[in-house]
Amino acid sequence: MSKRVVVLISGSGTNLQALIDANLPNVSICLVLSNRKAAYGLTRAQQATPPIPTAYLALQSYLKSHPEKTRTDYDAEVAKIVVAQKPDLVVLAGWMHVLSEGFLDLTIAEGIPFDGSHAIARAFEAWKKKEITRSGAMVHKVVKEVDRGEPLIVREIPFEENDTLETYEERLHGVEWEILVEAVIKVLK
């Protein structure tokens, strides 16, 4: 029986594409949910073979159309959408929205030892100042603190002498895509 995976995204969907391209046996991405209407990851899902169902729910639009509702209500609505799919695993693949505690399973952190947004750029700047010699990526369980969940897979990526932010970021993302697929396999075993 196929394991069901829901993927939450906010942007271009390169992490989602890594999962699609992996074509994991006995794994089905049953929904891609975005909190941004223009997220290109939704297009990636629709262009997959077979197409992956998509959904969209933005916090601000939700609150505007439901003025009596709160942020917690929004998170509950996201949870309803996810739970309706009966997933075996929920993956935050670039989901740029902190959800309520106890909600989700798995996410990616990049730019270790820096966490949160722009972590790769902050790590690159620290390398240029000779404060660090490597950074990395990890896939971890989700907890309420950003990028603080139990690591499932961690990979260090050393900086190279002629690195630019763009070359390092490209190398790091390649590793990130590999370990995301490895982590999904590990968790679903």
RODO-2510 file (C-alpha; in nm, 4 decimals, decimal comma):
residues 189
     n   res          X          Y          Z
     1     m     0,0000     0,0000     0,0000
     2     s     0,1300     0,3437    -0,0941
     3     k     0,2334     0,5873     0,1821
     4     r     0,0553     0,9211     0,1532
     5     v     0,2572     1,2444     0,1793
     6     v     0,1246     1,6009     0,1999
     7     v     0,3784     1,8703     0,1098
     8     l     0,3419     2,2287     0,2344
     9     i     0,5184     2,4981     0,0325
    10     s     0,5427     2,8755     0,0073
    11     g     0,7634     2,9361    -0,2922
    12     s     0,9250     2,7959    -0,6037
    13     g     0,8937     2,4334    -0,4993
    14     t     1,2480     2,3108    -0,5682
    15     n     1,2314     2,0836    -0,2613
    16     l     0,8952     1,9538    -0,3842
    17     q     1,0515     1,8926    -0,7273
    18     a     1,3243     1,6816    -0,5631
    19     l     1,0526     1,4623    -0,4105
    20     i     0,8631     1,4404    -0,7399
    21     d     1,1794     1,3537    -0,9341
    22     a     1,2780     1,0861    -0,6794
    23     n     0,9672     0,8910    -0,7838
    24     l     0,9819     0,6979    -0,4579
    25     p     0,8249     0,3522    -0,4765
    26     n     0,5133     0,3122    -0,2639
    27     v     0,5016     0,6866    -0,1883
    28     s     0,2300     0,9130    -0,3199
    29     i     0,2297     1,2906    -0,2857
    30     c    -0,1440     1,3289    -0,2361
    31     l    -0,1571     1,7088    -0,1907
    32     v     0,0594     2,0178    -0,2223
    33     l    -0,0693     2,3029    -0,0055
    34     s     0,0654     2,6568    -0,0335
    35     n     0,0100     2,9677     0,1731
    36     r     0,1012     3,1809    -0,1297
    37     k    -0,1204     3,1886    -0,4381
    38     a     0,1677     3,2637    -0,6759
    39     a     0,3972     2,9890    -0,5424
    40     y     0,5524     2,8213    -0,8452
    41     g     0,5516     2,4953    -0,6534
    42     l     0,1775     2,4749    -0,7228
    43     t     0,2569     2,4763    -1,0943
    44     r     0,5231     2,2083    -1,0443
    45     a     0,2624     1,9908    -0,8723
    46     q     0,0063     2,0453    -1,1491
    47     q     0,2668     1,9639    -1,4162
    48     a     0,3805     1,6419    -1,2474
    49     t     0,2898     1,3092    -1,4044
    50     p     0,0324     1,2318    -1,2864
    51     p    -0,0710     1,5805    -1,1705
    52     i    -0,0689     1,6271    -0,7934
    53     p    -0,3748     1,7924    -0,6365
    54     t    -0,3068     2,1392    -0,4972
    55     a    -0,4673     2,3736    -0,2473
    56     y    -0,4052     2,7312    -0,1392
    57     l    -0,4844     2,9041     0,1891
    58     a    -0,3189     3,2335     0,2844
    59     l    -0,3318     3,3668     0,6383
    60     q    -0,4174     3,7279     0,5536
    61     s    -0,6875     3,6364     0,3019
    62     y    -0,8361     3,3906     0,5498
    63     l    -0,8441     3,6473     0,8315
    64     k    -0,9870     3,9154     0,6009
    65     s    -1,2733     3,6914     0,4880
    66     h    -1,3319     3,5613     0,8441
    67     p    -1,2860     3,8687     1,0694
    68     e    -1,4052     3,6766     1,3742
    69     k    -1,1280     3,4174     1,3297
    70     t    -0,7734     3,4131     1,4719
    71     r    -0,4332     3,2867     1,3686
    72     t    -0,5050     2,9689     1,5648
    73     d    -0,8249     2,9236     1,3630
    74     y    -0,6213     2,9555     1,0435
    75     d    -0,3810     2,6861     1,1627
    76     a    -0,6814     2,4656     1,2435
    77     e    -0,8141     2,5208     0,8911
    78     v    -0,4756     2,4226     0,7444
    79     a    -0,4844     2,1139     0,9674
    80     k    -0,8325     2,0233     0,8365
    81     i    -0,7098     2,0411     0,4783
    82     v    -0,4091     1,8244     0,5624
    83     v    -0,5941     1,5693     0,7780
    84     a    -0,8607     1,5233     0,5095
    85     q    -0,5859     1,3639     0,2964
    86     k    -0,5095     1,1020     0,5652
    87     p    -0,1338     1,1466     0,5227
    88     d     0,1314     0,9173     0,6639
    89     l     0,3726     1,2122     0,6582
    90     v     0,3531     1,5899     0,6259
    91     v     0,6619     1,7616     0,4825
    92     l     0,7295     2,1345     0,5169
    93     a     0,9301     2,1923     0,2008
    94     g     0,9916     2,5647     0,2169
    95     w     0,6676     2,6409     0,4078
    96     m     0,7450     2,9893     0,5415
    97     h     0,4856     3,0035     0,8154
    98     v     0,5232     2,8872     1,1751
    99     l     0,2315     2,6631     1,2641
   100     s     0,0838     2,5825     1,6020
   101     e     0,2602     2,3289     1,8206
   102     g     0,1791     1,9640     1,7664
   103     f     0,0867     2,0118     1,4025
   104     l     0,3499     1,8697     1,1730
   105     d     0,6190     1,6155     1,1057
   106     l     0,9208     1,7092     0,8982
   107     t     1,1013     2,0151     0,7635
   108     i     1,4328     2,1303     0,6158
   109     a     1,6830     2,3742     0,7635
   110     e     1,9657     2,5207     0,5621
   111     g     2,2559     2,7490     0,6423
   112     i     2,3519     2,5671     0,9612
   113     p     2,4543     2,6988     1,2180
   114     f     2,2171     2,9849     1,1328
   115     d     1,8449     2,9274     1,1419
   116     g     1,5364     3,0971     1,0046
   117     s     1,5121     3,2997     0,6874
   118     h     1,8225     3,4052     0,4912
   119     a     2,0317     3,1483     0,6797
   120     i     2,2500     3,0698     0,3776
   121     a     2,3350     3,4362     0,3198
   122     r     2,4157     3,4822     0,6889
   123     a     2,6377     3,1733     0,6860
   124     f     2,8143     3,2972     0,3718
   125     e     2,8830     3,6350     0,5348
   126     a     3,0231     3,4596     0,8447
   127     w     3,2523     3,2539     0,6188
   128     k     3,3762     3,5681     0,4424
   129     k     3,4620     3,7100     0,7874
   130     k     3,6470     3,3820     0,8629
   131     e     3,4084     3,3037     1,1498
   132     i     3,3154     2,9605     1,0069
   133     t     3,4561     2,7208     0,7462
   134     r     3,1406     2,5224     0,6658
   135     s     2,7671     2,5373     0,6836
   136     g     2,5136     2,2742     0,5960
   137     a     2,1600     2,1493     0,5764
   138     m     1,9424     1,9254     0,7867
   139     v     1,6030     1,7657     0,7765
   140     h     1,4387     1,7671     1,1169
   141     k     1,1161     1,7040     1,2984
   142     v     0,9019     2,0122     1,3456
   143     v     0,8691     2,1794     1,6850
   144     k     0,7323     2,5222     1,7702
   145     e     1,0804     2,6817     1,7643
   146     v     1,2066     2,7482     1,4116
   147     d     1,4710     2,4971     1,2969
   148     r     1,5087     2,3411     1,6442
   149     g     1,3451     2,0000     1,5922
   150     e     1,5213     1,6679     1,6339
   151     p     1,7615     1,6258     1,3402
   152     l     1,6943     1,3261     1,1164
   153     i     1,9740     1,3873     0,8658
   154     v     2,2480     1,6519     0,8849
   155     r     2,5092     1,7240     0,6183
   156     e     2,7929     1,9715     0,6440
   157     i     2,9038     2,1472     0,3282
   158     p     3,2440     2,3175     0,3452
   159     f     3,2988     2,6490     0,1759
   160     e     3,5424     2,6462    -0,1155
   161     e     3,8009     2,9163    -0,1813
   162     n     3,6305     3,0701    -0,4835
   163     d     3,2729     3,0353    -0,3607
   164     t     3,0230     3,3082    -0,4274
   165     l     2,6919     3,3148    -0,2455
   166     e     2,5317     3,1767    -0,5613
   167     t     2,7756     2,8851    -0,6088
   168     y     2,7573     2,7871    -0,2432
   169     e     2,3798     2,8144    -0,2393
   170     e     2,3560     2,5938    -0,5499
   171     r     2,5801     2,3283    -0,3921
   172     l     2,3904     2,3430    -0,0630
   173     h     2,0510     2,3105    -0,2332
   174     g     2,1726     2,0018    -0,4189
   175     v     2,2591     1,8399    -0,0866
   176     e     1,9323     1,9632     0,0634
   177     w     1,7288     1,7892    -0,2078
   178     e     1,9210     1,4635    -0,1541
   179     i     1,8718     1,4584     0,2218
   180     l     1,5037     1,5493     0,1964
   181     v     1,4420     1,2400    -0,0140
   182     e     1,6557     1,0294     0,2251
   183     a     1,4616     1,1604     0,5245
   184     v     1,1232     1,0845     0,3682
   185     i     1,2389     0,7278     0,3000
   186     k     1,3737     0,6971     0,6558
   187     v     1,0571     0,8274     0,8216
   188     l     0,8192     0,6180     0,6094
   189     k     1,0030     0,2866     0,6732
***
